[in-house]
Amino acid sequence: MEPGRASPSLAQLRRGVLEHCVLALLRAEELYSLDLVRRLAEASGQGVSEGTLYPLLSRLRKEGRVSTSWRESSSGPPRRYYALTEAGAAALTAFTADWRDFTASVDALLATAEQHPGAATTSAADPTDPTPPRRTS
């Protein structure tokens, strides 16, 4: 794997939680898109482009999970700032509970697999085992 590139499974996991990472960042303060891109990269190494973020922010706005406002910028054109709404906060709270349950379950399964590394592998049939082999047709 190339340095700096996430494995396909990690990339898919990151895409799946990106929405809630954005909501979590907006819980603390209103931010504009470039701030969100930077904070995501700083917090978790999630290299997210504005091209990925804009459609997500648009969807969150349409769903009522974020609101927007325009503010003047001293360094250029006005910027659109995003803020968490009550609906967004409720979605984040529900996700946080689900995430904790999910990660606890996955962690438990991974710990079990680490304790019994040979149990998950398949090997040649044991000649002393009276159980007939399963058909795979």
N, C-alpha and C positions, 0 to 999 in steps of 0.2 A: 504494500500500500504506500502511496506517495505521502511524504511528510506534509502535514497540514490538511490532508483530506480525511474526512470521516468515513468509516466503513458504511456500506449501504444500510445496514440495520441501524446504526447510530444516526445517520442522516434522516432516515424515516422516523425515528423516535423524536428527533429534534423538530421535524416538521409537525409532528402530532401534538407537541406541547407548546409550539411557538405562540399560538393565540393566548394561552394562559400566562406565558412569560411576559407578553406585552401587557396584559391586564395587571399582572403583579407590579410591573414597573410603573404603571399609571396609578396604582393605588397610592403611591407615595407623593406623586406630583404630576402636574400637566407637563407633557413633553411634545416636541415636534418630531417628525419622522427621523431626521438625521440623528437627533439625540437618542431615539429608540434604537437605531442601528448601532450606534456607538456603545450604548449601555448593554445591549445584548451581547456584543462582542466582548466587552470587558467582564461581564458577569459570568459567562459560561463558554466563551469561545464560539458562540453561535454566529458564524459569519453569515449574516442575513443582508441581502441587498435591498435597496429601496424598491426595486422592481418586484421583490417578493412581499415586502411589507405593505406597499400601497394597496394592493387588492385586499389584503387581510384587514387593514384599517377601514377600508371602504365597507367591507362586509360587516365589521363590528359596529360601524356607525349606523348602517341600515337596520341591524338587529337591535339597536338601542343600547348596546353595551358600552359604547363610548360616545361622547359628544365632542364637538369641535368648535373652535373659535379662532378668528384671525387676529394676529398681533403684528404690529410694526416691528421691524428688525433694524437695528443700527448698522447692520452689515449687509443689507440687501433688501430684496422685496419682502412684503409681509409673509409671515409663516403661519401655517395652520397648526394649531396646538390641539392635542387630544387629551381628554379627561375621562376618567372612569365614571360611569353612571351607577345608579343603584342596581340596575339590572346587571351591569358588568361586575359589580362587587358581589352580587349574589351568585353569579356564574363562577366567579373565582373562588368563593367560599365552598361551593359544591365540588368544584374540581379539586380543590386542596384536600378535602376529605377523601374523595375517590382516589386521588394520587397517593395519599398516605396508605390507604388500604391496599392498593395495587402494588406499590413498591414493597410493602411489608410481605405480601404474598410471594412476590418474585424473589426477594431476598431470602425468604425461608426455603424456597425451592432451590435456589443456588447454593445455599449452605448445605442442604441435604445432598446435593450432587457432589459437593466438595468433600463431604464426609464419606461418601460411598462412590468413589470415582469409577470403579469397575462395574457397578450395577447398571449403568446406562449403556454399556457397550455390549455388542453382540459378539459371541465367539462360536467356535465350532461346537457341534452338538456333543454333549457329555455321553460317552458310551455306556455309563452306568445309570443314566436317567431312564426310567421305564416309560416316561411320557413320550408318545409318538410325536414326530416332528409335524409342525403345522404345514398345511398346503398353502402355496402362494400363487395359485393359478387364477 
